[in-house]
Amino acid sequence: MKVKSTNYKISRSLLYVVLLILTAVMLIPFAWMLSASLKLDKDVFIFPIQWIPENPRWMNYVDIWTKIPLMTFVGNTIKITLIVTFLQLLTSSFAAYAFAKLKFKYKDTLFMAYIATIAVPWQVYMVPQFMMMRNFGLNDSHLAIIFLQAFSAFGVFMMRQFYQGIPDELCEAARIDGMSEYQIYSKIMLPLSKPALSTLTIFTFVNTWNDFLGPLIYLKTESKKTLQLGLKMFISQYSSEFGLIMAASVLSLIPVLIVFLSLQKYFVEGIAATGVKG
């Protein structure tokens, strides 16, 4: 028993060492970005890397607000991200409840057909979507991006996996008590699905906040552009202001970190629950 206990401790220690090394490797790009955000352009790519600048240039964090209309871009990004995240939580959880707890004709066929769209790359139907939005008169508007991202097959799949782990007897008892399907959804299913909703919130928020190609295709007016498009403005035809780019990139990470740290308690639980049920 002592030998097994010793081997177990050694294996656990090695595992922790490997995890620490991998964590350090993954954090190196972020450390470099933070370091570069405090340097002049000519010092960004100096090798060996000077991780802590001798004369930190804090003015980079001031200049980014005056070089481009960064506040406008941040406001547009927050607006689109919050609306898309809310709509995806609503539509995904609502559709998932129907697929998981209701009985109707061709339910499994419809679900498989909808989920199969996950396997189709967005580049395949990117042009037809653009033409459709243009015909609707929504080109160069935030509504085009919001409408196209308000529904998520992945979100429906994940929420359905979670709902299937909730006993059907709970819904049946609620129906016997006279609750409608809308009441069961809002008063029973939603409160029980905080881990899955938190996980979907993180995925949706991060993907929408970091989206570059969608806004690049649909948004042409400068006052409507998002933060990711704004970062590109620091790159001119002949030079790139890497210090300012890194400073703006550091600021763009803050909302993502806030959302993740706020919901991390439910994140692991939601991933585990949706991964083993169904």
N, C-alpha and C positions, 0 to 999 in steps of 0.2 A: 504493500500500500504506500509506503514511504517513497519507493522508486516512482510509482505512478504519480504521486503528488508532486515530486520534484520535476518530473518530465512535464507535467501540466504547467507548473509555474514557469519553467524555461520556455515552453512553447508560447505561453501568454506574453511573456516578456519580449520574446522575439517579434511576436505579432504587433505589440505596441511600438517597438522600435521601427518596424517597417511602416506602420501607419504614420508615425511621426515624420519619417523621411519623406513619405509621399505627400503629407500635408505641407511640409516645408517646400517641396518642389512645386506644388500647386500655388503656393503663396508668393513665390519668387516673381512672377510677372506683375502681380499687384504691388509688391514692394518696389519694383523697378518703376512702375507707373507713378507711384507716389513720390519717389525720388526725382523722377524726370519732371514732375509738375513744379518743382522748386528750382529748376535750372534754366539757364539761357539755352537757346537752340544749339549753340556751338558746343555746349557741354553735355548734351543729352546722350550722344553716342560715343563719348570718350571711353576708351578701354585701356586698362581695367576699369570697371564701373566704380564710380564714387557714390556709394550708397547714401552717404550723408553729406550733402553739399556743404562746402566750407562757408559759402555766403548764400544762404537760401533766398530765393527770389520770390517773396510772398506777393509781390505785385502781380504775378501771373494770375492769382485768384481775384484780383481787382480788374485787371485788363480784360478778362474774358467777358465781363459784363458791359464793357464799352466798345470792344471791337465788333461785336455782333449783338443783335437784339436778343440776348440769351434769355432774359426774363419772359419774353413773348413765347419763345420756343419751349421753355419749361412749362409755362401755363398751358400751351396747346397739348403737350405730352401728358400732363397730369389729367387734363380734361378727357382726352381720348382713352387713356389707360383706365381711369376710374369707371367711365361709362361702359367700356368693353368688358371689364372685369365683372361689373354688376350684371350685365346682360348675360354673360356666359354662365355665371352662377345660377341665374334664374332659369334660363332655357335648358341648361344641362341637367340641373336637378329635377326640373319639371318633367322633361322627357324621360329621364332615367326612372322616375317613379312609375310612369306609365309602362315602360318596358319591363320593370322588375315586379310590380305588384298588381297590375291590371291584366285582365284577360280579354283579348280581342283578336279578330281574325287576321291571320298573316303576321302576327306580332314578331315571331322569330325571323321571318323572311325580311320584314322591314328593318329590323334591328341589324341583321347581317349586311343588308344592302347599304345602310347608313354607315356602319362601322367600316365597311370596305373602302369608303372614301379616304380613310386614313392612309391607305397604301398608294394613293394617287398623289404624286408630287404637285405642289402648288404651281410650279412652272408650266405644267401641262394645261391648266385652265386659267392661267393668269391673263392671257389676251382676251378670251371670251368674257371674263369678269370685267375687264376694263371697258370693253365695248358695251356691255350691259349697263354699267354705271354711267357711261357717257350718254347712252340713249335715255337714261332716266334723268339726265341733267344734273348728276351728282359729281361730275368730274371737278377736281380742284375744290373739294369740300371734305370736311371731317366726317360727314355722314356716310360717305362712300366707304371709308375704313371701318367705321362703327358697324354698319350693316353687314359687311363681309366677315367681320370677326365676332359678331354677336352670337354665333352658333359654333359649337365645337363637338365634333364626333368623338374626339378623345375624352372630352369632359363628360359626355353622355355615357361612354363606356366605363369610365372610372366610377362615376356616381352609381351606375347600375350595379357594378360589382359590390359596392358598399351596401346598397339597399337590399341586395339579395341575402346579405348576412343578417338582416333584421327579420325576426320570425313573422311569417304570414299571419299567425294567430293574433298578433298585436293589431294588425289592420282589420282582421275579421271581427275582433271584439269591439273595435271602434265603430265599425259599420253597424253592428248589432245595437250599439248605444245611440245610433241615429246620426252619426257624423257623416258628412259628405266627403267625397274624395278630395276636394279642395281643403277641407278642414283636417283630414288625415295627413295630407301633404304638409300643410303649414304648421300644424300644432304637434305632430308626432314625428314625422320623418325628418323635417329640417332640424329640429332641436337635437335629434340623435345623430345627425350627420356632420357635426362640427369638424371632426378630423378630416373627412373627405372634402368638405367645403374649403377648409383652410389650405389643404394641399392644392386643390384646383385654383384657389386664389393666388398662391405663390406662382404656379406655372403660368397662369394667364397674365398676371401682373408683369412678370419678368419678360415674357415673350412680347407683350404689347409695348412695354416701355422701351425695349431694345430693338423694336422693329425698324428696319431701315428701308427695305425694298418697297414695302407697301406705301409709306408716305412719299417715297421717291417717285413712284409711278403716278400717284393721284394728286399730290399737292404741288402746285406751281407757284402760287402767290407766297411771297416771303412771310407775310404776317400769319400765314396758316401752317407754316412748317413746324416740324417737331425738333426735339433736342438732337436726335441722331443726325438729322439733316444739317442742323446748325453746326455740329462738330466738323462737318466737311467744309464749312466756310473758312476754317483756319488753314485750309490747303489751297493755295493759289496756283496759278499756272507755272510759276517759276520757283516757288519755295513753299515750305510748310513750317508753320509755327508749332513745333512739337511740344514745347513747354506749355503753351496755351491749350493745345489739344489734350494733354495729359491732365492739366488742371481741371478742364471742363469734364473730362472723363471721370475723375475722382468725384466731382460733385454729382455726376449722373448716377454713381453707384450708391449714393446715400439713401435715396428712397427705397431701392431694392433691398438694401441691408436692413432698413427699418421694418419693412414688410416681413422679410424672412425671420428676423429675430423676434418679431411680435408673434409670429405664428409657428415657430419652430417646435413648440410644445406639442402641437397637433400634427405636425408634418410627418414625423416618423410613424406615428400611430396611424395616420391616414394611408401612408404608403403600404404599411404592413397589412392593414385591413382590406384594402382594395386589391392587394396582390394575392391573398390566399383564399378569398371568398369568391363564390360563383361556380 
